[in-house]
Amino acid sequence: MIDKGILEGKKHIHFIGIGGSGMFPLAQILHQLGFYLTGSDNNETETLRAVRDMGIPVVLGQKAENIIGADLIVHTSAIMSDNPELIAAKASGAPVLERKELLGLVTDWYSNAVCVCGTHGKTTTTAMIAQIFYEWKDDFGCVIGGKLPVIGGSGRAGSSENMVCEADEYVDTFLKLHPDIAVILNIDEDHMEYFKTLENLKNSFEKFARNATKCLIYRGDDRNTADVAGKIDGKPKISFGWDKSCDFYPEIISQNGLKTEFEIYKNGEKIAKTEIHVPGRHNVLNAVAAFAAAEFTGVPKEIILKGLVSFGGALRRFEKISDFGGVTICDDYAHHPAEIAATLNTARGLGFKRIIAVHQPFTYSRTFRLMDDFSKALSIADEAVITEIMGSREKNTYGVHAEELVKKIPGAVFTPTFADCVKYLKGHVEPGDLVITLGCGDIYKVSKALAKEREENR
């Protein structure tokens, strides 16, 4: 058990891997609370620049001397045990926390914590709820896996009892959290290098649901999620989904580009008509989940609808980077086959001449286990461009290579480096095309570099 008072008396907190999407919101929160922070990372990214803009000193490269002076050190699960900075931290005598342990402490500060989990859609749904709280004028806390423009980042301390937190199942991170309202969007096979079996994965979601003190909100027409919810008792349960047997369900009225109009039904009765400005049927369902969670929290209906209408998406979720010379360039965080398929099927309905999917596979284990699923999903595009696998926290013990994926996708192109990728795309795209980069690593650099190249060489 982590001592709830571990932050008391601490002045200097050091983050190993401060540029990570899970570390950045926690850094924002502790910075807002007045702690002196330092950090390190291995790659220069936009997030790292945002950290520096907050006045937090950051060192590129992880070395033992980086922790000097810190009286608490935080690291991500992606940091390997032989990392020199982590070794020095453990030998320093100062407390060392993994990121998920700190996140658990943060959620425990609030008596009305909405924790959103699921294999797909949790960042968008968490961001939708944060947008609703923002429109409510509530001084809420939040931890989001992507940046939300209205809060200037992805983390916020807040002084009210309300907070919304993205709850990640990877290595059972969400079991460290203290949810009052637990939201389960869906359960699909992912992170199987850790969970090994679907039953183990479902058991972890069940434990998460049992931890909710006030309510479970769940996808009622998703078989795996319904199985888990069926084992939970002793607390209110609210279902949502497409099926009219669910407590909340939507009916789409019209779809036009990024805009979708739909009605929301509760217990068979129409209670609202609204619209969202992020594309795809999956985002309609995310909005219904957000509606149900916000309503349970006590947000008035008109404020919930205002939040949904004003929500423009979290960054890296079908984010438009450029629309120059007839070529639209977008970026999306999708990194699981089901997410890629949902994104590309959404793109199919937007009227582009060609869809060019640019994918950076993430982790060797996922690429190896889901190779055929990735090939099917990426084949939805008119053309797929694949870069090298980003191993992240893993070593390539699987002997898997990106070229194997390329061979499974008709007409796919392999561009080993980002420079190769930008060069190929620059000479290949035509007016009417959509180029969309896909992945949770740093593939977004390709979309931004391509946009810059095209605009500078008009």
Backbone torsions as a table, in degrees:
resi	resn	phi	psi	omega
1	MET	NA	137.7	177.5
2	ILE	-86.0	131.4	177.6
3	ASP	-63.0	121.3	-178.4
4	LYS	-63.0	-20.4	-179.5
5	GLY	-96.4	18.1	-173.4
6	ILE	-63.3	-23.2	-179.9
7	LEU	-84.3	-13.9	-177.4
8	GLU	-64.7	131.0	178.4
9	GLY	80.0	-3.8	179.5
10	LYS	-80.9	137.6	179.9
11	LYS	-117.0	-38.7	-175.4
12	HIS	-118.0	113.1	179.4
13	ILE	-113.9	128.8	-179.0
14	HIS	-109.1	133.0	179.8
15	PHE	-107.4	119.0	173.2
16	ILE	-89.0	113.3	-175.3
17	GLY	87.4	42.2	-172.7
18	ILE	-66.1	-18.2	-178.4
19	GLY	-84.2	-1.0	-179.3
20	GLY	-69.2	152.3	-177.3
21	SER	-64.5	-24.8	176.8
22	GLY	-86.7	-23.2	-178.2
23	MET	-85.7	-35.9	-174.9
24	PHE	-56.8	-47.9	179.9
25	PRO	-63.3	-34.4	177.4
26	LEU	-68.6	-36.8	175.6
27	ALA	-63.3	-41.6	177.7
28	GLN	-60.5	-43.8	-178.1
29	ILE	-64.7	-49.2	-178.1
30	LEU	-67.6	-33.5	175.8
31	HIS	-63.3	-44.2	179.2
32	GLN	-62.9	-30.1	-178.8
33	LEU	-83.4	-1.8	172.4
34	GLY	98.8	5.6	176.6
35	PHE	-74.3	147.0	172.8
36	TYR	-85.2	122.8	-177.1
37	LEU	-115.8	146.7	166.0
38	THR	-131.6	164.9	-178.8
39	GLY	-157.0	167.1	175.2
40	SER	-141.5	157.8	174.4
41	ASP	-161.3	170.4	-176.4
42	ASN	-100.1	-21.2	-175.7
43	ASN	-129.5	140.2	175.8
44	GLU	-75.2	123.9	-179.2
45	THR	-137.4	170.1	176.1
46	GLU	-62.2	-38.1	179.1
47	THR	-63.4	-39.8	179.3
48	LEU	-64.5	-36.9	176.2
49	ARG	-65.8	-36.8	177.7
50	ALA	-65.5	-36.7	176.6
51	VAL	-62.1	-46.6	179.4
52	ARG	-63.0	-37.1	-180.0
53	ASP	-63.4	-22.5	176.0
54	MET	-79.6	-4.9	-179.0
55	GLY	89.1	15.4	179.9
56	ILE	-91.6	121.7	178.6
57	PRO	-67.0	132.4	-179.2
58	VAL	-128.8	135.7	176.7
59	VAL	-109.4	132.9	173.5
60	LEU	-86.3	127.0	-175.8
61	GLY	99.3	135.2	-174.9
62	GLN	-103.9	114.0	-175.3
63	LYS	-132.6	153.2	-175.9
64	ALA	-55.4	-38.2	-175.0
65	GLU	-69.9	-12.0	-178.3
66	ASN	-64.8	-23.2	-175.4
67	ILE	-90.0	-3.1	-175.7
68	ILE	-55.8	128.6	177.7
69	GLY	92.9	-13.3	-177.9
70	ALA	-78.0	138.3	175.1
71	ASP	-107.9	8.7	168.7
72	LEU	-158.4	135.0	-179.5
73	ILE	-122.9	133.0	179.6
74	VAL	-117.3	138.0	178.3
75	HIS	-139.3	161.8	178.0
76	THR	-90.8	166.2	176.5
77	SER	-70.4	-14.9	179.5
78	ALA	-77.2	-14.4	179.4
79	ILE	-76.2	121.5	-176.8
80	MET	-78.0	157.8	-173.5
81	SER	-64.2	-22.8	-179.7
82	ASP	-91.3	8.9	177.7
83	ASN	-65.3	124.8	-174.9
84	PRO	-61.0	-32.5	179.9
85	GLU	-70.6	-40.0	178.5
86	LEU	-68.7	-39.6	176.9
87	ILE	-59.7	-45.8	179.3
88	ALA	-64.3	-38.0	180.0
89	ALA	-62.3	-44.3	-178.5
90	LYS	-69.2	-25.5	179.5
91	ALA	-89.0	-7.6	-172.0
92	SER	-77.5	-21.9	-174.9
93	GLY	91.9	-14.0	177.2
94	ALA	-79.7	149.9	177.4
95	PRO	-60.4	142.4	178.5
96	VAL	-123.6	123.4	-179.7
97	LEU	-115.6	139.0	166.9
98	GLU	-78.7	151.3	-175.0
99	ARG	-51.0	-41.9	-176.5
100	LYS	-66.5	-28.1	178.2
101	GLU	-70.8	-40.0	176.0
102	LEU	-66.1	-40.8	178.6
103	LEU	-61.4	-40.0	177.1
104	GLY	-60.4	-41.5	177.4
105	LEU	-61.7	-41.3	-178.6
106	VAL	-63.2	-45.8	-178.9
107	THR	-64.4	-25.0	-179.1
108	ASP	-74.9	-12.8	178.3
109	TRP	-72.0	-19.2	-171.9
110	TYR	-111.8	143.8	179.1
111	SER	-93.6	-3.2	179.6
112	ASN	-136.9	65.0	-177.6
113	ALA	-92.0	119.2	175.2
114	VAL	-94.2	115.4	-177.9
115	CYS	-112.9	121.2	-171.3
116	VAL	-108.4	118.9	178.8
117	CYS	-124.5	173.2	-179.3
118	GLY	145.5	154.3	179.9
119	THR	-66.8	-35.3	-177.7
120	HIS	-131.6	143.8	169.4
121	GLY	89.8	0.5	-173.6
122	LYS	-69.9	-35.1	179.1
123	THR	-65.2	-47.0	-179.2
124	THR	-63.0	-44.6	-178.5
125	THR	-66.8	-41.2	176.6
126	THR	-60.8	-42.8	179.6
127	ALA	-66.5	-37.0	176.2
128	MET	-60.6	-45.2	179.8
129	ILE	-64.5	-40.2	177.0
130	ALA	-61.9	-40.4	178.0
131	GLN	-62.6	-40.6	178.3
132	ILE	-63.8	-45.6	177.1
133	PHE	-60.3	-37.8	178.7
134	TYR	-62.0	-44.9	179.1
135	GLU	-67.4	-24.8	178.5
136	TRP	-75.2	-8.4	-177.4
137	LYS	64.0	28.2	179.7
138	ASP	-89.2	140.2	177.8
139	ASP	-85.6	71.9	-171.1
140	PHE	-88.2	162.1	170.1
141	GLY	-101.8	155.6	176.2
142	CYS	-158.7	153.0	171.9
143	VAL	-136.0	113.5	-176.3
144	ILE	-121.8	144.5	178.8
145	GLY	-78.0	-3.1	175.7
146	GLY	-138.7	164.0	-176.1
147	LYS	-82.4	136.4	176.9
148	LEU	-112.0	116.6	-173.0
149	PRO	-52.2	-41.1	-173.0
150	VAL	-67.2	-20.2	178.5
151	ILE	-106.1	1.9	176.3
152	GLY	68.5	33.0	179.2
153	GLY	155.8	-145.0	-176.7
154	SER	-131.8	0.6	178.6
155	GLY	-134.6	147.2	-177.7
156	ARG	-153.5	134.4	-177.1
157	ALA	-76.0	-58.1	-179.4
158	GLY	72.4	156.4	-179.7
159	SER	-121.5	-2.0	178.2
160	SER	-87.8	-177.1	178.7
161	GLU	-86.0	-3.1	-175.8
162	ASN	-95.3	137.5	171.4
163	MET	-152.2	154.6	175.1
164	VAL	-127.0	135.1	-172.8
165	CYS	-136.3	132.6	171.6
166	GLU	-74.1	126.9	-174.1
167	ALA	-112.7	107.3	-174.3
168	ASP	-92.7	133.5	179.9
169	GLU	-80.3	-13.5	-175.8
170	TYR	-55.8	131.4	-175.0
171	VAL	44.1	35.6	176.9
172	ASP	59.1	31.9	178.0
173	THR	-53.9	-42.5	-174.6
174	PHE	-67.2	-14.4	178.1
175	LEU	-76.9	-9.9	174.9
176	LYS	-87.0	-10.2	-174.5
177	LEU	-83.7	168.5	179.3
178	HIS	-123.4	75.5	-176.9
179	PRO	-76.6	137.4	167.5
180	ASP	-92.4	-44.5	173.8
181	ILE	-115.4	117.0	178.7
182	ALA	-100.7	129.8	177.5
183	VAL	-115.9	123.3	175.1
184	ILE	-113.6	112.5	-175.9
185	LEU	-79.8	-38.6	-176.8
186	ASN	-176.1	163.9	175.7
187	ILE	-135.9	116.6	-179.7
188	ASP	-134.2	156.9	-177.9
189	GLU	-65.6	117.3	175.2
190	ASP	-157.4	159.5	-177.8
191	HIS	55.8	37.9	-175.4
192	MET	-73.8	-13.1	172.8
193	GLU	-64.9	-22.2	177.3
194	TYR	-98.2	-49.9	-174.0
195	PHE	-78.5	-27.7	178.2
196	LYS	72.9	-48.9	-178.4
197	THR	-132.4	158.2	177.3
198	LEU	-62.9	-37.1	180.0
199	GLU	-62.8	-39.9	176.2
200	ASN	-62.2	-41.4	178.9
201	LEU	-61.6	-48.0	-179.6
202	LYS	-64.1	-35.7	177.9
203	ASN	-62.2	-37.7	178.2
204	SER	-67.3	-41.8	176.4
205	PHE	-63.1	-36.1	177.6
206	GLU	-63.4	-43.8	177.8
207	LYS	-60.8	-42.3	178.1
208	PHE	-60.1	-46.2	-179.1
209	ALA	-62.2	-38.7	-180.0
210	ARG	-65.8	-26.2	-178.9
211	ASN	-73.7	-14.6	-179.4
212	ALA	-67.6	130.8	-176.7
213	THR	-88.5	-19.6	-172.6
214	LYS	-121.5	-40.3	-171.5
215	CYS	-164.8	148.9	170.4
216	LEU	-115.6	124.4	175.3
217	ILE	-112.6	126.0	-169.5
218	TYR	-145.6	157.5	177.1
219	ARG	-75.8	108.1	-172.3
220	GLY	-76.1	-23.0	-178.8
221	ASP	-106.4	18.6	170.1
222	ASP	-103.0	118.9	-170.0
223	ARG	-57.1	-47.7	-177.5
224	ASN	-63.8	-40.8	-179.8
225	THR	-67.8	-42.0	178.8
226	ALA	-63.8	-36.5	176.2
227	ASP	-58.7	-45.7	179.9
228	VAL	-65.2	-47.6	-177.7
229	ALA	-61.7	-32.4	-179.7
230	GLY	-64.5	-19.1	-179.6
231	LYS	-92.1	-3.2	-176.1
232	ILE	-99.8	131.3	174.3
233	ASP	-140.4	175.3	177.9
234	GLY	84.7	8.0	178.0
235	LYS	-154.0	156.5	176.7
236	PRO	-60.6	143.1	176.4
237	LYS	-128.1	132.6	-179.2
238	ILE	-124.7	125.5	-179.7
239	SER	-103.0	151.2	172.3
240	PHE	-138.9	160.4	179.4
241	GLY	163.2	-173.0	177.1
242	TRP	-81.2	-28.9	-175.2
243	ASP	-71.1	137.6	-176.4
244	LYS	-71.7	-6.2	174.3
245	SER	-77.8	-13.4	179.9
246	CYS	-75.0	154.3	178.7
247	ASP	-61.8	-42.4	175.9
248	PHE	-119.6	133.9	173.6
249	TYR	-149.9	152.8	179.8
250	PRO	-104.3	159.5	167.3
251	GLU	-131.4	120.3	-177.1
252	ILE	-76.3	133.5	177.9
253	ILE	-94.3	-48.8	-178.5
254	SER	-157.9	153.8	174.6
255	GLN	-130.2	129.1	-179.3
256	ASN	-145.1	101.9	-178.0
257	GLY	64.1	-125.9	-179.0
258	LEU	-83.4	-6.3	-174.6
259	LYS	-100.2	132.3	174.4
260	THR	-129.3	125.1	174.7
261	GLU	-97.8	138.7	179.8
262	PHE	-156.6	164.0	175.7
263	GLU	-107.5	149.7	177.2
264	ILE	-113.6	130.0	178.8
265	TYR	-112.0	141.6	175.8
266	LYS	-127.4	120.9	-177.3
267	ASN	51.4	40.1	176.1
268	GLY	83.6	-2.8	-178.4
269	GLU	-110.5	132.3	178.2
270	LYS	-68.7	124.3	-177.6
271	ILE	-115.9	-13.0	-177.6
272	ALA	-163.5	154.1	169.0
273	LYS	-125.6	130.4	-175.5
274	THR	-150.4	-173.5	177.6
275	GLU	-149.4	154.8	172.1
276	ILE	-126.2	158.9	-176.4
277	HIS	-120.1	32.5	169.6
278	VAL	-123.9	135.2	-167.6
279	PRO	-79.6	154.8	169.9
280	GLY	109.7	141.4	176.2
281	ARG	-60.3	-35.5	-179.3
282	HIS	-61.1	-32.2	179.7
283	ASN	-75.7	-24.6	172.0
284	VAL	-62.6	-44.9	179.7
285	LEU	-67.7	-36.9	174.3
286	ASN	-59.7	-39.7	179.7
287	ALA	-65.8	-37.8	178.3
288	VAL	-66.0	-40.4	176.2
289	ALA	-62.1	-42.9	178.5
290	ALA	-62.8	-41.5	178.4
291	PHE	-59.0	-49.3	-177.5
292	ALA	-61.2	-42.5	-179.1
293	ALA	-66.8	-44.5	-178.6
294	ALA	-66.1	-39.8	179.0
295	GLU	-62.5	-43.8	179.0
296	PHE	-62.4	-34.0	179.8
297	THR	-70.1	-20.6	178.6
298	GLY	109.8	9.5	179.1
299	VAL	-74.3	131.6	178.1
300	PRO	-60.9	147.9	-175.0
301	LYS	-58.0	-42.0	-177.1
302	GLU	-65.1	-31.0	177.3
303	ILE	-72.7	-40.0	177.3
304	ILE	-58.7	-46.7	-178.7
305	LEU	-65.3	-37.9	177.1
306	LYS	-62.0	-40.9	178.8
307	GLY	-64.7	-42.0	179.9
308	LEU	-65.2	-41.9	-179.5
309	VAL	-66.5	-37.9	-176.1
310	SER	-82.4	-12.4	-178.1
311	PHE	-68.7	122.0	-178.7
312	GLY	-105.3	7.7	179.7
313	GLY	100.9	147.4	169.3
314	ALA	-76.7	150.3	179.3
315	LEU	-61.4	146.1	-177.0
316	ARG	71.4	21.6	171.6
317	ARG	-122.5	93.2	-173.6
318	PHE	49.5	45.3	-177.8
319	GLU	-80.7	126.6	178.0
320	LYS	-77.7	122.0	-179.9
321	ILE	-95.0	-39.8	-176.1
322	SER	-158.5	150.6	174.0
323	ASP	-142.2	76.3	-171.0
324	PHE	-126.1	135.9	175.9
325	GLY	63.0	28.1	177.9
326	GLY	83.1	-1.5	179.8
327	VAL	-108.3	123.8	177.6
328	THR	-96.9	130.3	179.6
329	ILE	-118.4	123.5	-179.8
330	CYS	-128.0	166.7	179.0
331	ASP	-137.2	141.6	-179.7
332	ASP	-143.8	145.6	-175.8
333	TYR	-78.2	-5.4	-174.4
334	ALA	-51.0	127.4	-178.2
335	HIS	-139.9	-1.1	173.7
336	HIS	-108.7	146.9	-178.1
337	PRO	-52.1	-40.3	-179.6
338	ALA	-65.1	-37.9	178.3
339	GLU	-68.8	-42.5	178.6
340	ILE	-62.0	-43.6	179.2
341	ALA	-62.0	-42.7	179.5
342	ALA	-62.7	-43.1	-179.7
343	THR	-65.5	-45.8	-177.8
344	LEU	-71.1	-34.8	175.1
345	ASN	-66.0	-36.3	173.9
346	THR	-62.3	-46.0	179.5
347	ALA	-59.8	-34.7	179.8
348	ARG	-57.6	-31.3	-177.0
349	GLY	-89.5	8.5	-174.7
350	LEU	-102.6	3.2	170.3
351	GLY	83.6	20.0	178.9
352	PHE	-79.1	151.1	178.5
353	LYS	-66.1	-49.5	176.9
354	ARG	-136.5	148.0	173.6
355	ILE	-114.2	119.6	178.9
356	ILE	-110.0	111.4	-178.5
357	ALA	-94.1	126.0	-179.9
358	VAL	-113.9	112.2	-171.1
359	HIS	-120.6	133.1	171.0
360	GLN	-107.3	105.5	178.3
361	PRO	-58.9	143.1	-176.4
362	PHE	-120.7	119.7	-177.3
363	THR	72.7	141.1	-178.9
364	TYR	-69.8	-38.2	-176.5
365	SER	-64.0	-46.0	-179.6
366	ARG	-65.5	-42.0	179.9
367	THR	-62.2	-41.5	-179.1
368	PHE	-67.2	-48.2	-174.3
369	ARG	-71.6	-34.3	-172.6
370	LEU	-112.5	24.7	-176.3
371	MET	-52.0	-50.8	-177.8
372	ASP	-66.1	-36.9	178.2
373	ASP	-66.3	-39.8	176.4
374	PHE	-62.0	-42.9	-177.8
375	SER	-63.5	-40.4	178.4
376	LYS	-65.6	-44.2	-178.0
377	ALA	-64.5	-46.2	-177.3
378	LEU	-71.0	-20.8	177.8
379	SER	-71.9	-10.8	175.3
380	ILE	-64.6	-32.2	178.5
381	ALA	-72.1	161.9	175.1
382	ASP	-72.3	-30.2	177.4
383	GLU	-150.5	141.9	176.9
384	ALA	-116.6	134.9	175.6
385	VAL	-119.1	124.2	-172.8
386	ILE	-116.7	135.6	175.9
387	THR	-104.1	179.9	177.0
388	GLU	-60.7	154.0	176.2
389	ILE	-69.3	135.7	171.8
390	MET	-91.9	109.4	-174.6
391	GLY	-71.9	-28.3	-177.8
392	SER	52.6	-115.4	-173.5
393	ARG	-79.5	-2.7	-171.7
394	GLU	-110.9	158.0	167.0
395	LYS	-105.6	151.6	-172.4
396	ASN	-80.5	68.8	177.0
397	THR	-78.0	-8.0	-178.5
398	TYR	-89.8	-13.5	-177.9
399	GLY	63.8	29.9	-177.3
400	VAL	-95.6	146.9	-178.7
401	HIS	-135.9	148.8	-177.5
402	ALA	-59.6	-31.5	-180.0
403	GLU	-59.6	-28.6	177.9
404	GLU	-64.6	-40.0	177.2
405	LEU	-66.5	-42.8	-179.8
406	VAL	-56.7	-42.9	-177.7
407	LYS	-65.0	-22.7	-178.2
408	LYS	-87.1	-9.5	-176.5
409	ILE	-110.7	116.7	-178.8
410	PRO	-55.2	126.4	176.1
411	GLY	74.2	7.5	-178.1
412	ALA	-69.3	155.1	-178.0
413	VAL	-122.3	137.5	176.9
414	PHE	-103.5	122.4	175.9
415	THR	-123.6	101.1	-171.5
416	PRO	-55.2	-46.1	-176.2
417	THR	-107.8	163.2	176.7
418	PHE	-63.9	-36.1	178.4
419	ALA	-62.4	-42.5	176.1
420	ASP	-60.3	-41.9	-177.0
421	CYS	-63.9	-48.1	-179.9
422	VAL	-63.2	-42.4	179.8
423	LYS	-60.7	-44.7	179.9
424	TYR	-63.2	-48.7	-177.0
425	LEU	-64.0	-40.1	-178.5
426	LYS	-57.9	-39.0	-178.9
427	GLY	-89.2	-0.2	-171.4
428	HIS	-115.0	-31.1	-173.6
429	VAL	-71.4	152.8	-179.6
430	GLU	-134.1	158.3	175.7
431	PRO	-54.3	138.1	-177.4
432	GLY	97.5	-9.1	-178.6
433	ASP	-82.3	149.6	164.7
434	LEU	-111.1	122.6	170.9
435	VAL	-104.9	122.4	-179.5
436	ILE	-128.5	120.7	176.7
437	THR	-85.2	139.6	-172.4
438	LEU	-132.7	126.1	177.2
439	GLY	151.9	158.8	-178.3
440	CYS	-101.7	7.5	176.1
441	GLY	-88.8	-127.8	-179.3
442	ASP	-116.3	29.8	179.2
443	ILE	-64.2	-20.3	177.4
444	TYR	-57.1	-22.9	179.4
445	LYS	-63.0	-30.1	179.0
446	VAL	-68.0	-46.1	-179.1
447	SER	-62.8	-39.4	-178.6
448	LYS	-73.0	-38.0	178.1
449	ALA	-67.5	-39.9	178.5
450	LEU	-64.6	-43.2	178.5
451	ALA	-61.2	-42.9	179.3
452	LYS	-64.3	-44.3	179.0
453	GLU	-59.0	-46.3	-177.1
454	ARG	-66.8	-39.4	-176.3
455	GLU	-76.1	-31.7	179.5
456	GLU	-78.5	-23.6	-177.9
457	ASN	-115.0	41.9	-177.6
458	ARG	-67.9	NA	NA
